[in-house]
Amino acid sequence: MWTRHHKRRNTGRLIVPAITAVVLSYFGFHAYQGTYGLNAKDRLEARVATLEAELDGLRETRGKLEERLSLLAGGTIEKDMLDEQARRSLNFAKENEIVIFRRPTAY
């Protein structure tokens, strides 16, 4: 009578650690490179800094425009000043006026 002896294989012991290593590698990769990972956080912080700098520039521009607008508000501007500014911006002069062009001086 012949009997067969089965040799135990060691591959069964490696299945669980191999699956664990694959799962940990997957989550580790996505924790670093993923949409919400560490690299994404750095990119987001850089974008926030850029947008805040742009916002500061826009606030400064708005402040200047509001300052110029305050000169017109409440009837504080004189008609002569308004007439002068309109003529200068439109390059318009009456027939009997003499126009002298000069370069603006740098302060």
CYANA upper distance limits for C-alpha pairs under 8 A (distance plus 0.5 A):
 10 ASN  CA     14 LEU  CA      7.71
 11 THR  CA     15 ILE  CA      7.23
 13 ARG  CA     17 PRO  CA      8.31
 14 LEU  CA     18 ALA  CA      6.48
 15 ILE  CA     19 ILE  CA      6.69
 16 VAL  CA     20 THR  CA      6.59
 17 PRO  CA     21 ALA  CA      6.54
 18 ALA  CA     22 VAL  CA      6.77
 19 ILE  CA     23 VAL  CA      6.69
 20 THR  CA     24 LEU  CA      6.58
 21 ALA  CA     25 SER  CA      6.49
 22 VAL  CA     26 TYR  CA      6.65
 23 VAL  CA     27 PHE  CA      6.83
 24 LEU  CA     28 GLY  CA      6.34
 25 SER  CA     29 PHE  CA      6.47
 26 TYR  CA     30 HIS  CA      6.88
 27 PHE  CA     31 ALA  CA      6.45
 28 GLY  CA     32 TYR  CA      6.95
 29 PHE  CA     33 GLN  CA      6.37
 29 PHE  CA     34 GLY  CA      7.73
 30 HIS  CA     34 GLY  CA      4.73
 30 HIS  CA     35 THR  CA      8.22
 30 HIS  CA     37 GLY  CA      6.99
 31 ALA  CA     36 TYR  CA      7.77
 31 ALA  CA     37 GLY  CA      5.16
 31 ALA  CA     38 LEU  CA      7.21
 32 TYR  CA     37 GLY  CA      5.20
 32 TYR  CA     38 LEU  CA      5.46
 32 TYR  CA     39 ASN  CA      6.67
 33 GLN  CA     37 GLY  CA      5.99
 33 GLN  CA     38 LEU  CA      7.28
 33 GLN  CA     39 ASN  CA      6.42
 33 GLN  CA     40 ALA  CA      7.76
 34 GLY  CA     38 LEU  CA      8.38
 34 GLY  CA     39 ASN  CA      8.25
 34 GLY  CA     40 ALA  CA      7.68
 35 THR  CA     40 ALA  CA      6.59
 36 TYR  CA     40 ALA  CA      6.28
 36 TYR  CA     41 LYS  CA      7.47
 37 GLY  CA     41 LYS  CA      6.92
 38 LEU  CA     42 ASP  CA      7.02
 39 ASN  CA     43 ARG  CA      6.79
 40 ALA  CA     44 LEU  CA      6.51
 41 LYS  CA     45 GLU  CA      6.68
 42 ASP  CA     46 ALA  CA      6.78
 43 ARG  CA     47 ARG  CA      6.72
 44 LEU  CA     48 VAL  CA      6.63
 45 GLU  CA     49 ALA  CA      6.76
 46 ALA  CA     50 THR  CA      6.83
 47 ARG  CA     51 LEU  CA      6.62
 48 VAL  CA     52 GLU  CA      6.52
 49 ALA  CA     53 ALA  CA      6.77
 50 THR  CA     54 GLU  CA      6.84
 51 LEU  CA     55 LEU  CA      6.53
 52 GLU  CA     56 ASP  CA      6.68
 53 ALA  CA     57 GLY  CA      6.94
 54 GLU  CA     58 LEU  CA      6.76
 55 LEU  CA     59 ARG  CA      6.58
 56 ASP  CA     60 GLU  CA      6.73
 57 GLY  CA     61 THR  CA      6.77
 58 LEU  CA     62 ARG  CA      6.54
 59 ARG  CA     63 GLY  CA      6.56
 60 GLU  CA     64 LYS  CA      6.88
 61 THR  CA     65 LEU  CA      6.78
 62 ARG  CA     66 GLU  CA      6.52
 63 GLY  CA     67 GLU  CA      6.61
 64 LYS  CA     68 ARG  CA      6.83
 65 LEU  CA     69 LEU  CA      6.57
 66 GLU  CA     70 SER  CA      6.53
 67 GLU  CA     71 LEU  CA      7.37
 68 ARG  CA     72 LEU  CA      7.83
 69 LEU  CA     73 ALA  CA      6.95
 71 LEU  CA     76 THR  CA      7.03
 71 LEU  CA     77 ILE  CA      6.80
 72 LEU  CA     76 THR  CA      6.71
 72 LEU  CA     77 ILE  CA      5.99
 73 ALA  CA     77 ILE  CA      8.18
 77 ILE  CA     81 MET  CA      7.23
 77 ILE  CA     82 LEU  CA      7.31
 78 GLU  CA     82 LEU  CA      6.79
 79 LYS  CA     83 ASP  CA      6.51
 80 ASP  CA     84 GLU  CA      6.58
 81 MET  CA     85 GLN  CA      6.67
 82 LEU  CA     86 ALA  CA      6.59
 83 ASP  CA     87 ARG  CA      6.64
 84 GLU  CA     88 ARG  CA      6.63
 85 GLN  CA     89 SER  CA      6.65
 86 ALA  CA     90 LEU  CA      6.51
 87 ARG  CA     91 ASN  CA      6.01
 87 ARG  CA     92 PHE  CA      5.36
 87 ARG  CA     93 ALA  CA      7.01
 88 ARG  CA     92 PHE  CA      7.38
 93 ALA  CA     97 GLU  CA      6.95
 93 ALA  CA     99 VAL  CA      7.99
